[in-house]
Amino acid sequence: MFPYSLRINRLDGTPESLEAYRGQVLLVVNVASRCGLTPQYEGLVELYHSYRDRGLRVLGFPCNQFLGQEPGTPEEIAAFCRTTYGVDFPMFEKIEVNGEGRHPLYEVLCSVPDDEGAAGDVQWNFEKFLVSRGGDAIRRFRPTVEPTAPAIVEQLEAWL
């Protein structure tokens, strides 16, 4: 079950409860600004704009655990995302998604298997987790799956 009771800061430092997203379909993504997959921000923004009126929320969680590809300050990350890709979906503070410092949100998400049945650690930046309106983490899409790939769009259409 999605951990709605968790509180986490937005990039601007404002604390927020994940309770604010109860009843929405969520696409939770660990992101990075200096990764070969960073252009996936374009697809995430496209999905958000296409489906937000139907209840989709994309939640971005910067992470610097993969070759230091998210080294910036919160202000730098926010400015890069906004000016380069027009990111206007919720972005949160930098967290760890693997290892001893794994954020409690990812303790829950990492138990979700991908389509091959593999759960566990996040493989890389831009791994995506789909959460139903009822709070069930229902699908995991590995980093190389583009946000606008048919597999994701079909799931969004089914759950929205």
C-alpha positions as CSV (number, residue, x, y, z in Angstrom):
1,M,0.0,0.0,0.0
2,F,1.3,3.5,-0.9
3,P,2.6,5.3,2.2
4,Y,0.3,8.3,2.2
5,S,1.3,9.2,5.8
6,L,4.8,10.1,4.8
7,R,5.9,13.7,4.7
8,I,8.6,14.9,2.4
9,N,9.8,18.3,1.3
10,R,9.2,19.8,-2.1
11,L,12.2,21.1,-3.9
12,D,11.5,24.6,-2.5
13,G,11.7,23.2,1.0
14,T,7.9,23.2,1.7
15,P,6.9,20.1,3.7
16,E,4.1,18.1,2.1
17,S,2.2,15.0,3.1
18,L,1.8,12.4,0.4
19,E,-1.8,12.3,1.7
20,A,-2.4,15.1,-0.7
21,Y,-2.2,12.5,-3.5
22,R,-4.7,10.0,-2.1
23,G,-7.3,9.2,-4.8
24,Q,-5.1,10.1,-7.7
25,V,-3.3,7.8,-10.1
26,L,0.5,8.3,-9.5
27,L,3.5,7.9,-11.6
28,V,6.5,8.0,-9.2
29,V,9.8,8.6,-10.9
30,N,13.4,8.9,-9.6
31,V,14.9,11.6,-11.8
32,A,18.3,13.1,-12.6
33,S,19.5,16.2,-14.6
34,R,22.7,14.9,-16.0
35,C,21.7,11.4,-17.3
36,G,21.4,10.1,-20.8
37,L,17.8,9.4,-19.9
38,T,17.1,13.0,-18.8
39,P,15.2,13.8,-22.0
40,Q,12.5,11.5,-20.6
41,Y,11.4,14.7,-18.7
42,E,9.7,15.7,-22.0
43,G,7.5,12.5,-22.0
44,L,6.7,12.9,-18.3
45,V,5.5,16.5,-18.9
46,E,3.5,15.3,-21.9
47,L,1.8,12.5,-19.8
48,Y,1.1,14.9,-17.0
49,H,-0.5,17.5,-19.3
50,S,-2.5,14.8,-21.2
51,Y,-3.9,13.1,-18.1
52,R,-3.8,15.5,-15.1
53,D,-7.4,16.5,-15.7
54,R,-8.3,12.8,-15.4
55,G,-6.4,12.4,-12.1
56,L,-2.8,11.6,-13.0
57,R,-0.1,13.0,-10.9
58,V,3.6,12.6,-11.8
59,L,5.8,12.8,-8.8
60,G,9.5,13.5,-9.4
61,F,12.2,12.5,-6.8
62,P,15.7,13.6,-7.7
63,C,18.4,11.1,-6.8
64,N,22.1,11.3,-7.0
65,Q,22.9,7.6,-6.4
66,F,23.7,6.7,-10.0
67,L,27.1,8.0,-11.0
68,G,26.4,11.4,-9.4
69,Q,24.0,12.4,-12.2
70,E,21.9,14.7,-9.9
71,P,24.6,16.8,-8.1
72,G,22.7,20.1,-8.0
73,T,21.1,22.1,-5.2
74,P,17.3,22.1,-5.0
75,E,17.3,25.5,-6.6
76,E,19.5,24.3,-9.5
77,I,17.4,21.2,-10.0
78,A,14.2,23.3,-10.1
79,A,15.6,25.9,-12.5
80,F,17.0,23.2,-14.8
81,C,13.7,21.2,-14.9
82,R,11.6,24.3,-15.4
83,T,13.6,26.1,-18.0
84,T,14.9,23.1,-20.0
85,Y,11.8,20.8,-20.0
86,G,9.0,23.0,-18.6
87,V,8.5,20.6,-15.7
88,D,5.4,21.7,-13.7
89,F,4.5,18.5,-12.0
90,P,5.4,18.1,-8.3
91,M,9.1,17.7,-7.6
92,F,10.5,16.7,-4.2
93,E,13.8,16.9,-2.3
94,K,16.7,14.7,-3.4
95,I,16.4,11.2,-1.8
96,E,18.1,7.9,-1.9
97,V,16.2,5.0,-3.6
98,N,18.6,2.2,-2.8
99,G,20.8,1.0,0.0
100,E,20.9,1.7,3.7
101,G,19.6,5.3,3.3
102,R,16.7,4.3,1.1
103,H,13.8,6.6,1.6
104,P,10.7,4.9,3.2
105,L,8.7,5.6,0.0
106,Y,11.1,3.5,-2.0
107,E,11.0,0.7,0.7
108,V,7.4,0.2,-0.5
109,L,7.9,0.8,-4.2
110,C,11.0,-1.5,-4.5
111,S,8.8,-4.4,-3.5
112,V,6.8,-4.1,-6.7
113,P,8.1,-6.5,-9.5
114,D,8.6,-5.5,-13.1
115,D,7.0,-7.3,-16.0
116,E,9.6,-10.1,-15.7
117,G,8.8,-10.6,-12.0
118,A,11.9,-8.9,-10.6
119,A,11.6,-6.6,-7.6
120,G,14.3,-5.1,-5.5
121,D,16.7,-2.2,-6.1
122,V,16.0,0.6,-8.6
123,Q,18.2,-0.1,-11.6
124,W,18.9,3.5,-12.7
125,N,17.5,7.0,-13.1
126,F,13.9,7.3,-14.5
127,E,12.5,4.1,-13.1
128,K,8.8,4.5,-13.0
129,F,6.2,3.1,-10.6
130,L,2.4,3.3,-11.3
131,V,0.1,3.6,-8.2
132,S,-3.6,3.1,-8.4
133,R,-6.2,5.5,-7.0
134,G,-6.7,3.0,-4.2
135,G,-3.0,3.2,-3.2
136,D,-1.8,-0.1,-4.7
137,A,1.6,0.0,-6.5
138,I,0.5,-1.9,-9.6
139,R,3.3,-1.6,-12.2
140,R,7.0,-1.0,-12.4
141,F,8.6,0.2,-15.6
142,R,12.4,0.1,-15.9
143,P,14.4,3.2,-16.8
144,T,14.6,2.5,-20.5
145,V,10.8,2.4,-20.9
146,E,9.9,5.8,-22.3
147,P,7.1,7.6,-20.4
148,T,4.9,7.7,-23.5
149,A,5.5,4.1,-24.4
150,P,2.4,2.1,-25.2
151,A,2.9,-0.1,-22.1
152,I,2.6,3.0,-19.8
153,V,-0.2,4.8,-21.8
154,E,-2.3,1.6,-21.9
155,Q,-2.0,1.3,-18.1
156,L,-2.9,4.9,-17.6
157,E,-5.9,4.6,-19.8
158,A,-7.0,1.5,-17.9
159,W,-6.6,3.1,-14.4
160,L,-7.8,6.6,-15.0
